[in-house]
């Protein structure tokens, strides 16, 4: 696996390329970087539309908790299905974007009510981080080597296991994870997680480029766009958490 994201496993792109070469290559229906970028913008618009629904509900005094939780659950289910059935990504990735938008909108409203202005700061942080990482990758300032991949993947897996273990322990013992609260240690952990999430963008860019070079089938553009969206959502949520910790210390 070359990325934290199951969407960017090398085998997935390789297998898709083999099938594509044998079946539809004569139609010139191949994955391109430009096509993936266009589909990423489509998914982003759908995510924003979904987010507006729960955001507007919360700001208007409604309770979007069911849509927020439901969006998170549906989004996770769609991710799991698409991971094993990438050929369905053409249909499932737009649905994922809307579902994840419902989750992001509700979550953002909760943070915004407690810390006014935090959402725009988190959006700005995510957008700037993406642009910086994209520029560094495009101009080969940062090169995705095998060692680079190994370090980022190991760190990402460690973060995932830590979050999962911390969550499980809260059900059985009176335990407050280190990353809770606004201590300097907690803030440091959030900064570290944001850095790892940003480094995953390099792996995502690399796999999209490789998929296009391997002439993967056209539906892999949706698959790649969906995977990139997952990383961006993770990055945005981590920015929300960091900024909330910093705001609570004032």
Rosetta blueprint (number, residue, H / E / L):
1 X L
2 X L
3 X L
4 X L
5 X L
6 X H
7 X H
8 X H
9 X L
10 X H
11 X H
12 X H
13 X H
14 X H
15 X H
16 X H
17 X H
18 X H
19 X H
20 X H
21 X H
22 X H
23 X H
24 X L
25 X H
26 X H
27 X H
28 X L
29 X L
30 X E
31 X L
32 X L
33 X H
34 X H
35 X H
36 X H
37 X H
38 X H
39 X H
40 X H
41 X H
42 X H
43 X H
44 X H
45 X H
46 X H
47 X H
48 X H
49 X H
50 X H
51 X H
52 X H
53 X H
54 X H
55 X H
56 X H
57 X H
58 X H
59 X H
60 X L
61 X L
62 X L
63 X L
64 X L
65 X H
66 X H
67 X H
68 X H
69 X H
70 X H
71 X H
72 X H
73 X H
74 X H
75 X H
76 X H
77 X H
78 X H
79 X H
80 X H
81 X H
82 X H
83 X H
84 X H
85 X L
86 X H
87 X H
88 X H
89 X H
90 X H
91 X H
92 X H
93 X H
94 X H
95 X H
96 X H
97 X H
98 X H
99 X H
100 X H
101 X H
102 X H
103 X H
104 X H
105 X H
106 X H
107 X H
108 X H
109 X H
110 X H
111 X H
112 X H
113 X H
114 X H
115 X L
116 X L
117 X L
118 X H
119 X H
120 X H
121 X H
122 X H
123 X H
124 X H
125 X H
126 X H
127 X H
128 X H
129 X H
130 X H
131 X H
132 X H
133 X H
134 X H
135 X H
136 X H
137 X H
138 X H
139 X L
140 X L
141 X L
142 X L
143 X L
144 X L
145 X L
146 X H
147 X H
148 X H
149 X H
150 X H
151 X H
152 X H
153 X H
154 X H
155 X H
156 X H
157 X H
158 X H
159 X H
160 X H
161 X H
162 X H
163 X H
164 X H
165 X H
166 X H
167 X H
168 X H
169 X H
170 X L
171 X L
172 X L
173 X L
174 X L
175 X L
176 X L
177 X L
178 X L
179 X L
180 X L
181 X L
182 X L
183 X L
184 X H
185 X H
186 X H
187 X H
188 X H
189 X H
190 X H
191 X H
192 X H
193 X H
194 X H
195 X H
196 X H
197 X H
198 X H
199 X H
200 X H
201 X H
202 X H
203 X H
204 X H
205 X H
206 X H
207 X H
208 X H
209 X H
210 X H
211 X H
212 X H
213 X H
214 X L
215 X L
216 X L
217 X E
218 X L
219 X L
220 X H
221 X H
222 X H
223 X H
224 X H
225 X H
226 X H
227 X H
228 X H
229 X H
230 X H
231 X H
232 X H
233 X H
234 X H
235 X H
236 X H
237 X H
238 X H
239 X H
240 X H
241 X H
242 X H
243 X H
244 X H
245 X H
246 X H
247 X H
248 X H
249 X L
250 X L
